[in-house]
Amino acid sequence: MNDFNRKVEDASARVSKTVAEAAERIEREIPEFIKYLNDEVVPAVRQHSTRALRIASSKLTELADYMEQQKAARK
């Protein structure tokens, strides 16, 4: 039973060490990740969102024109 407890403690220590190393790495990389988001992702999303809104606006205008034409054709 003593051997089992030692193996469990060793495994627990290895897991704790691995988790601690991963946490340290994440903490080091978070500022770089945030910078990437701010410098690359946010501007791209804004640019594509603006384009998407312009396309949606155009399509809505086309839909409104179509609806007006259908309404006029029924009279």
C-alpha positions as CSV (number, residue, x, y, z in Angstrom):
1,M,0.0,0.0,0.0
2,N,2.9,2.3,0.7
3,D,4.1,1.9,-2.9
4,F,0.7,2.8,-4.2
5,N,0.6,6.0,-2.1
6,R,4.1,7.0,-3.3
7,K,3.0,6.5,-7.0
8,V,-0.1,8.6,-6.4
9,E,2.0,11.3,-4.8
10,D,4.5,11.2,-7.7
11,A,1.7,11.4,-10.3
12,S,0.1,14.3,-8.4
13,A,3.4,16.1,-8.2
14,R,3.9,15.7,-12.0
15,V,0.4,16.9,-12.7
16,S,0.9,19.9,-10.5
17,K,4.2,20.7,-12.1
18,T,2.7,20.4,-15.6
19,V,-0.3,22.6,-14.7
20,A,2.0,25.2,-13.1
21,E,4.3,25.3,-16.2
22,A,1.2,25.7,-18.4
23,A,-0.1,28.5,-16.3
24,E,3.2,30.3,-16.4
25,R,3.3,30.0,-20.2
26,I,-0.2,31.2,-20.5
27,E,0.6,34.2,-18.3
28,R,3.6,35.0,-20.5
29,E,1.7,34.7,-23.8
30,I,-1.5,36.6,-22.8
31,P,0.0,40.1,-23.5
32,E,1.1,39.0,-26.9
33,F,-2.3,37.4,-27.6
34,I,-4.1,40.6,-26.6
35,K,-1.8,42.7,-28.8
36,Y,-2.6,40.4,-31.7
37,L,-6.3,40.7,-31.1
38,N,-6.1,44.5,-30.9
39,D,-3.7,44.9,-33.9
40,E,-5.0,42.3,-36.3
41,V,-8.4,40.8,-35.4
42,V,-10.3,43.9,-34.2
43,P,-9.5,46.0,-37.3
44,A,-10.3,43.1,-39.6
45,V,-13.7,42.5,-37.9
46,R,-14.5,46.2,-38.1
47,Q,-13.6,46.3,-41.8
48,H,-15.6,43.2,-42.7
49,S,-18.5,44.3,-40.5
50,T,-18.7,47.7,-42.3
51,R,-18.6,45.9,-45.7
52,A,-21.3,43.4,-44.5
53,L,-23.5,46.3,-43.4
54,R,-23.1,48.0,-46.8
55,I,-24.0,44.8,-48.6
56,A,-27.0,44.3,-46.3
57,S,-28.1,47.9,-46.9
58,S,-27.9,47.3,-50.6
59,K,-29.9,44.1,-50.4
60,L,-32.5,45.7,-48.2
61,T,-32.9,48.5,-50.8
62,E,-33.3,45.9,-53.5
63,L,-35.9,44.1,-51.4
64,A,-37.8,47.4,-50.8
65,D,-37.8,48.2,-54.5
66,Y,-39.1,44.7,-55.3
67,M,-41.8,45.0,-52.7
68,E,-42.9,48.3,-54.2
69,Q,-42.9,46.9,-57.7
70,Q,-45.1,43.9,-56.6
71,K,-47.5,46.3,-54.8
72,A,-47.8,48.5,-57.9
73,A,-48.3,45.4,-60.1
74,R,-51.3,44.2,-58.0
75,K,-53.2,47.5,-58.5
